[in-house]
Amino acid sequence: MKTITVRRFASIAAGLGVAVSTIGIMACAHGPMAYWNAYTNVRSTDECSTLNSTTPPGKPALYAGRATFNVTAARGDPDTLVVLALSGGGSRAAYLSAKAMLTLQSVFADPGDKLDILSEVDVISSVSGGSLPAAYYAISTDPGEPNAYGRQWDEKTVEGLMRRNFTVRWFGDWFWPTNIAKYWFTGFNRTDIMAQTLADNLFDTTPGGRDLTLSDLRSSRPYLILNATNATSDHFHYPFTFTDDEFGSVNSDVGDYSLGRAVMGTATFPAVFNYMTIRDFTKCAKTNDEQRFVHLFDGGNYDNLGLVSVIRMLETMRTNKTLPSKVIVILIDAYTDKAGVDPTRPDSRDATDFIIDHNFVAATDSLLSDNRDKTLAGFRLYFNDKFKADSGRQSAVFYQLQFADIQGDKALNAALNAIPTSFSIAASDTAFIDAALAQLLTKQNTCLQAIKSVVTKGSHELPGVNCSYVR
């Protein structure tokens, strides 16, 4: 009964939102109030005083934070670069990525192995749902460590957080009086509300409730690259990352930016959420009309795997001559291969399709799936070309973990592919993910064995650098 009530409430709230949004847009979208709360990033330097000054601007201070492409392999074995890419896919991706990360800590935990793969990770590149555990790990502490922000990384805590129904919490946050006023009369939108929901649940201090920023990423954790897609007309469809590199291009301080907003910026799925907006401070704007903004949406529109940023990071290291000879890339891919219309159905329409046909969702899925295939193929070619030794043992591994690796258990495979994409996940679906990882991330996994061999011995005996393991 409780679930039905929540669903009805959500449906009514969504319906009212659509109706009143039309009035709100007509009333104030283009008025002065639209500029208020449209962005929260701050400028690095005063663009107006710099332009009007006869003194050349000083050289900006070298960025020393963790949100950057200028990374090192200092974490874990300094001679081995380990990169973790976490795909999008809502709470399905969040739970899969978190559980996989926890398992990488323990798969070789026996006294004879003594290797915590997660502690060897130097960089995490994440998209959408995968950004939740990525950013949480980047600000958390392990059991026994001094607790910096009250956010701990352990199995019970992390699994509980990734199981939370963020959709219901988001709807609840709509009805805070301050949010109601800001939503209808300023640039504050649905994405901003969800960003605060994520901050309150994952990315603030406990106790205290101070929202964490990108400057709070812990130096003992991996570098963090959060990936979004640029929706601004002059840079449409290009990638945008919440790093010093991208924020520097708009004369803004990345360290001051809210971590919850950065994570949400990677997960603003079109139609469900509005754009995430940041201010472009590169030009002197003395009036509202002269201001310029960057509008962002879900990183999955450009690359739902986070691999394009991995290439950019690797090539940055190559240019800086800091790229080690041993390179490991692990991709946790929450892709589900269930789209389109059931071939046994004579009529493709559902009840709601008599009003608005939802085949536009299938069309979007088709484009995203094709883009994913091309990104994967391109990355494998790149990795093979750059890191495969001509002969003998190999010192690089690219391992993609995906639901398609479950091939011997058709029922489990079907259950995994039926997990929806949303900011909530059913207990039964987390059980399916647990069952899949129990089969895949084991000592018998030849890809994990190759990874262990590279870290501990410098190379592995597999014939190539692109690795897969199926069950």
C-alpha positions in Angstrom: 0.0 0.0 0.0 2.8 2.4 0.8 4.4 1.8 -2.6 1.2 2.6 -4.4 0.7 5.8 -2.4 4.2 7.0 -3.2 3.8 6.2 -6.9 0.4 8.1 -7.0 1.9 11.0 -5.2 4.9 11.1 -7.6 2.6 10.9 -10.6 0.4 13.7 -9.3 3.5 15.8 -8.5 5.0 15.2 -12.0 1.7 16.1 -13.7 1.4 19.4 -11.7 5.0 20.2 -12.5 4.4 19.9 -16.2 1.3 22.1 -16.0 2.7 24.8 -13.8 6.1 24.8 -15.6 4.5 26.1 -18.7 3.2 29.1 -16.8 6.5 29.6 -15.0 8.5 29.5 -18.2 6.2 32.1 -19.9 6.3 34.3 -16.8 9.9 34.5 -16.0 12.3 32.3 -18.0 13.6 35.4 -19.9 13.2 37.9 -17.1 15.9 39.2 -14.8 15.0 36.6 -12.1 16.1 33.8 -14.4 19.7 34.8 -13.8 19.4 34.2 -10.1 20.4 30.7 -9.0 21.2 29.8 -12.6 24.7 28.9 -11.7 26.9 28.4 -8.6 30.4 28.3 -9.9 32.7 31.2 -9.1 35.3 33.1 -11.2 39.0 32.5 -10.8 40.0 36.0 -11.7 38.0 39.2 -12.2 37.6 39.3 -16.0 36.6 42.9 -16.1 39.5 44.2 -14.1 41.9 42.1 -16.1 40.6 43.4 -19.4 40.8 47.0 -18.2 44.2 46.7 -16.6 47.4 47.7 -18.3 49.3 45.2 -16.2 49.6 41.7 -17.7 47.7 39.1 -15.6 49.8 37.0 -13.4 50.4 33.3 -14.1 47.7 31.3 -12.4 48.7 29.1 -9.6 49.4 25.5 -10.5 46.4 23.3 -9.6 47.2 20.7 -7.0 43.8 19.1 -6.5 42.4 15.7 -7.6 40.0 16.8 -10.4 42.4 17.0 -13.3 43.9 15.2 -16.3 47.4 15.9 -15.0 47.7 12.8 -12.9 50.5 10.6 -11.6 50.7 6.9 -10.8 51.9 7.5 -7.2 49.0 5.7 -5.5 49.9 2.0 -4.9 52.7 0.8 -7.1 54.3 3.9 -8.6 55.5 2.0 -11.6 51.9 0.9 -12.6 49.1 3.1 -13.7 45.7 1.6 -12.7 42.6 3.3 -14.2 39.0 2.5 -13.2 36.2 3.6 -15.7 32.7 3.4 -14.3 29.8 3.6 -16.8 26.4 5.3 -16.6 23.2 3.5 -15.9 21.5 5.1 -12.9 21.3 3.2 -9.7 22.0 0.0 -11.6 25.5 1.4 -12.5 25.9 2.9 -9.1 25.4 -0.4 -7.3 27.3 -2.5 -9.8 30.3 -0.2 -9.7 30.3 0.1 -5.9 30.0 -3.7 -5.4 32.7 -4.4 -8.0 35.0 -1.9 -6.3 34.4 -3.6 -2.9 35.1 -7.0 -4.5 38.3 -5.8 -6.1 39.5 -5.0 -2.5 38.9 -8.5 -1.3 39.3 -10.9 -4.2 43.0 -11.4 -3.5 42.8 -10.7 0.2 44.1 -14.2 1.3 47.6 -14.2 3.0 49.0 -15.9 -0.1 47.8 -13.1 -2.4 47.8 -9.9 -0.3 46.7 -7.6 -3.1 44.0 -4.9 -2.8 43.4 -3.9 -6.4 41.2 -0.9 -5.4 44.1 0.6 -3.4 46.2 0.4 -6.6 43.7 2.6 -8.6 45.3 5.9 -9.5 42.4 7.5 -11.5 38.7 7.0 -11.8 36.7 8.2 -14.8 33.0 8.0 -14.4 29.7 8.8 -16.0 26.2 9.3 -14.6 25.3 6.6 -12.2 28.9 5.4 -11.9 29.8 8.8 -10.6 28.0 8.2 -7.3 30.4 5.5 -6.0 33.3 7.1 -7.8 32.9 10.5 -6.0 31.9 8.8 -2.7 35.1 6.8 -2.7 37.1 9.9 -3.5 35.9 11.6 -0.2 35.6 8.6 2.0 37.9 6.9 4.5 38.7 3.3 5.1 37.8 1.6 8.4 40.5 2.4 11.0 41.5 5.7 9.3 40.9 9.1 10.8 37.4 10.0 9.6 37.7 13.2 7.6 34.1 13.9 6.7 32.2 11.2 8.5 31.9 9.2 5.2 33.2 5.7 5.5 34.1 3.2 2.8 33.0 -0.3 4.0 30.6 -2.9 2.5 27.6 -2.3 4.8 27.7 1.5 4.4 28.4 1.6 0.7 25.8 -1.0 -0.3 23.2 0.7 1.9 23.9 4.1 0.3 23.7 2.8 -3.3 20.5 1.0 -2.6 18.7 4.2 -1.5 15.7 5.4 -3.5 17.0 8.8 -4.6 13.9 9.4 -6.8 11.6 9.4 -3.8 14.0 11.6 -1.8 14.2 13.9 -4.8 10.4 14.3 -5.0 10.3 15.0 -1.2 12.9 17.8 -1.6 10.7 19.5 -4.2 8.4 20.6 -1.4 10.8 22.4 0.8 9.4 26.0 1.0 12.7 27.5 -0.2 12.9 25.1 -3.2 9.3 25.9 -4.2 10.0 29.6 -4.4 13.3 29.2 -6.2 11.9 26.6 -8.6 9.1 28.8 -9.9 10.8 32.2 -9.8 14.5 31.7 -10.5 16.8 29.6 -12.7 16.7 26.9 -10.0 15.5 23.7 -11.6 14.9 19.9 -11.2 18.5 19.1 -11.7 19.5 21.5 -8.9 17.1 19.8 -6.5 18.5 16.4 -7.3 22.1 17.7 -6.9 21.2 18.8 -3.4 19.5 15.5 -2.8 22.8 13.7 -3.7 24.8 16.1 -1.6 22.6 15.5 1.4 22.8 11.7 1.1 26.3 11.2 -0.1 28.5 14.3 -0.4 28.3 16.3 2.8 29.9 16.0 6.2 28.3 13.9 8.9 27.6 15.3 11.3 27.4 19.0 10.3 25.9 18.8 6.8 28.4 21.0 5.0 28.2 20.3 1.3 31.6 19.0 0.1 33.3 20.6 -2.9 35.9 19.3 -5.4 38.6 20.7 -3.2 37.6 18.2 -0.6 38.6 15.2 -2.7 41.1 13.3 -0.5 44.8 13.3 -1.6 45.1 9.6 -0.6 42.3 8.6 -3.0 42.4 8.4 -6.8 42.2 11.4 -9.1 38.6 11.9 -10.2 37.3 12.7 -13.7 33.6 13.3 -13.9 32.2 13.3 -17.4 29.3 15.3 -18.8 28.2 16.4 -22.3 28.2 20.1 -23.4 24.8 21.2 -24.7 25.7 24.8 -25.4 25.2 25.9 -29.0 28.8 26.8 -29.7 30.2 23.5 -28.2 27.2 21.3 -28.7 27.8 17.5 -28.2 31.4 18.0 -27.1 32.5 16.4 -23.8 32.8 18.5 -20.6 34.6 17.3 -17.5 34.5 18.7 -14.0 38.2 19.2 -13.9 40.6 22.2 -13.6 41.2 21.9 -17.4 37.6 22.6 -18.3 36.9 25.1 -15.5 40.0 26.9 -16.5 38.5 27.4 -20.0 35.6 29.3 -18.4 37.8 31.2 -15.9 36.2 29.4 -13.0 37.6 27.7 -9.8 36.9 24.0 -9.9 37.9 23.5 -6.3 35.0 25.7 -5.1 32.4 23.7 -7.0 29.9 21.5 -5.2 30.7 17.8 -5.5 27.0 16.9 -5.5 26.4 19.3 -8.4 29.4 17.9 -10.3 28.1 14.4 -10.0 24.6 15.4 -11.0 26.1 17.3 -13.9 27.2 13.9 -15.3 23.7 12.4 -14.8 21.3 15.0 -16.2 19.4 12.6 -18.4 17.4 14.5 -21.0 13.6 15.0 -20.4 13.9 13.8 -16.8 16.2 16.5 -15.8 17.0 20.0 -16.9 20.5 21.1 -18.0 23.1 21.8 -15.4 24.3 25.4 -15.9 27.6 27.0 -15.0 28.7 30.5 -15.7 31.4 31.3 -18.3 33.5 34.1 -16.8 35.9 34.5 -19.8 34.3 37.7 -21.0 33.6 40.9 -19.1 29.8 41.1 -18.5 28.5 44.3 -17.0 24.8 43.5 -17.6 22.7 40.4 -17.4 22.4 40.3 -21.2 26.2 40.2 -21.6 26.5 37.1 -19.3 27.4 33.8 -21.0 26.7 30.3 -19.7 27.6 26.7 -20.3 24.7 24.2 -20.3 25.5 20.5 -19.6 23.6 17.2 -19.7 24.3 13.5 -19.1 27.8 12.4 -20.0 26.3 9.3 -21.6 25.2 11.3 -24.6 28.9 11.6 -25.6 30.5 8.6 -24.0 28.6 6.5 -21.4 31.8 4.5 -20.6 34.2 7.2 -19.5 36.8 5.8 -21.9 37.3 9.0 -24.1 38.6 10.8 -21.0 40.9 7.8 -20.2 42.5 8.3 -23.6 42.8 12.0 -23.0 44.4 11.3 -19.6 46.8 8.7 -21.0 47.9 11.0 -23.8 48.4 13.9 -21.4 50.7 11.7 -19.4 52.5 10.6 -22.5 53.1 14.3 -23.4 54.2 15.1 -19.9 56.5 12.0 -20.0 54.9 10.7 -16.8 53.3 7.6 -18.3 54.6 4.4 -16.7 55.4 1.3 -18.8 52.7 -0.8 -17.0 49.1 0.3 -17.6 45.9 -1.3 -16.4 42.4 -0.1 -17.3 39.3 -1.7 -15.8 35.9 -0.9 -17.1 32.8 -1.6 -15.1 30.0 -1.5 -17.7 26.4 -1.5 -16.6 25.0 -1.7 -20.1 21.8 -3.8 -20.5 21.0 -5.4 -23.9 17.2 -5.1 -23.7 15.7 -2.6 -26.0 13.2 -2.5 -28.8 9.9 -4.2 -29.3 9.2 -7.9 -28.4 9.0 -9.7 -31.8 5.9 -11.7 -30.5 3.8 -8.6 -30.1 1.5 -7.7 -33.1 0.8 -4.2 -31.7 3.9 -2.3 -30.4 1.8 0.2 -28.4 1.4 0.4 -24.7 -1.5 2.2 -23.1 0.3 5.6 -22.9 1.5 5.3 -26.5 -2.0 6.2 -27.7 -1.3 9.7 -26.6 2.5 10.0 -27.0 4.4 7.1 -28.6 7.5 6.2 -26.6 9.4 5.0 -29.6 11.6 8.1 -29.3 13.1 6.4 -26.2 13.9 3.3 -28.3 15.4 5.6 -31.0 17.6 7.3 -28.3 18.7 3.9 -27.0 19.6 2.8 -30.5 21.9 5.8 -31.0 23.5 5.4 -27.6 24.0 1.7 -28.1 25.7 2.4 -31.5 27.9 5.1 -29.9 28.9 2.7 -27.1 29.9 0.0 -29.6 32.1 2.5 -31.6 33.7 3.8 -28.4 34.5 0.3 -27.2 36.0 -0.7 -30.5 38.0 2.5 -30.8 39.4 2.1 -27.3 40.4 -1.5 -27.9 42.2 -0.5 -31.1 43.9 2.4 -29.3 45.0 0.3 -26.3 46.3 -2.5 -28.5 48.2 0.0 -30.7 49.8 1.9 -27.8 50.4 -0.8 -25.3 50.7 -4.2 -26.8 54.2 -5.6 -26.9 55.3 -7.1 -30.2 56.4 -10.3 -28.6 56.8 -12.0 -25.2 55.0 -11.0 -22.0 52.6 -8.1 -21.8 52.7 -5.2 -19.3 49.3 -3.8 -20.0 45.7 -5.0 -19.5 42.3 -3.6 -20.5 39.5 -5.6 -18.8 35.8 -4.9 -19.4 33.3 -6.4 -16.9 29.8 -6.5 -18.3 26.5 -8.3 -17.8 27.0 -10.1 -21.1 29.9 -12.0 -19.5 27.2 -14.1 -17.8 26.6 -16.6 -20.6 26.0 -20.0 -18.8 23.1 -18.8 -16.7 20.4 -17.5 -19.1 17.9 -16.7 -16.3 20.4 -14.6 -14.5 21.5 -12.9 -17.7 17.9 -12.1 -18.5 17.3 -10.7 -15.0 20.3 -8.5 -15.2 19.3 -7.1 -18.6 15.8 -6.3 -17.2 17.1 -4.0 -14.4 15.8 -0.5 -15.4 17.7 2.8 -15.5 16.6 5.1 -12.7 17.8 6.6 -9.4 16.4 3.7 -7.5 17.0 0.0 -7.5 14.9 -3.0 -6.1 16.4 -5.4 -3.6 15.8 -8.3 -6.0 17.9 -6.5 -8.6 20.8 -5.9 -6.3 20.7 -9.6 -5.5 21.0 -10.4 -9.2 24.1 -8.1 -9.4 25.6 -9.7 -6.3 25.1 -13.2 -8.0 26.7 -12.0 -11.2 29.8 -10.6 -9.5 30.1 -13.7 -7.3 30.6 -15.6 -10.6 32.8 -13.1 -12.4 35.1 -11.4 -9.9 36.9 -14.5 -8.5 40.5 -15.7 -8.3 39.8 -17.9 -11.3 39.1 -14.8 -13.5 42.0 -14.8 -15.9 41.8 -11.1 -16.4 42.2 -10.4 -12.7 45.1 -12.9 -12.6 46.7 -10.9 -15.4 46.2 -7.6 -13.5 47.7 -9.1 -10.4 50.6 -10.4 -12.4 51.3 -7.0 -13.9 51.2 -5.3 -10.5 53.3 -7.9 -8.6 55.6 -9.2 -11.3 55.6 -6.6 -14.0 53.9 -8.5 -16.8 51.4 -11.3 -17.7 51.4 -14.2 -20.1 48.1 -13.6 -22.0 48.5 -13.2 -25.7 47.2 -9.7 -25.9 46.3 -6.6 -23.8 42.5 -6.7 -24.3 41.0 -9.2 -21.9 37.5 -10.8 -21.3 36.3 -13.4 -18.9 32.9 -15.1 -19.3 31.0 -17.6 -17.2 
